[in-house]
Amino acid sequence: MRQQRAVRTRRTLVDAAAEVFDRDGYEGASLTRVAQAADTSLGALTFHFASKEDLARTVGEQGVGRTRAALMDLPAHPASSMSWLASFTLALTGLLDHDPTVRAAARLTRELLWAPPNWYSAWQPALRDRLASVCPAELPPGADPSTLTALAAHLIAGSETCARQRAYHPEAGEQGCGGSTEDVSRILRLVLDSGPLVEGAHPTGVSVRKG
């Protein structure tokens, strides 16, 4: 019973820390603020985590793990490389839209360049490698792998920022922040639906060209 309670407390602390790191960043976060968010004592927090760095590392590891798990769920044999790109991008933007732990991992990676884990390493190599191997005939007119890689990276980065604004500043929605999964889907449709080569429709609603 005591061990189960300790596990629950640790999970609560990590979840609370994720929201604090996501909202306030590493420098803006404090162990006291995390303890308050978790509705527990500072002593209980330091029993599980000796330092803010230790807590940030744990949050980062969880965010990286969730990201890798989501990408492993992508179809092993998509209809085309552009279908894969759409699914890949929407999987990550969806995570960022709904999971503060993933957003915190992304933010901590940027702010703590010296400390693992690196959230971007959980997805950027797979994106670059897959697009680098795409047959030119599959690419939208005028596009190349590096451009499509940059497109996905920018959509993912924008989604992180806008998801954070929506989570902690609801008024941002009224200011046209955008960046939701639906917004990203529309942007991908605009870019990937290119001329007469477009066939079929991706389950997400993003039409893509068949390979």
Secondary structure, 3 states (H helix, E strand, C coil): CHHHHHHHHHHHHHHHHHHHHHHHHHHHCCHHHHHHHCCCCHHHHHHHCCCHHHHHHHHHHHHHHHHHHHHHCCCCCCCCHHHHHHHHHHHHHHHHHHCHHHHHHHHHHHHCCCCCCCHHHHCHHHHHHHHHCCCHHHCCCCCCHHHHHHHHHHHHHHHHHHHHHHHHCHHHHHHCCCCCHHHHHHHHHHHHCCHHHCECCCCCCCCECCC
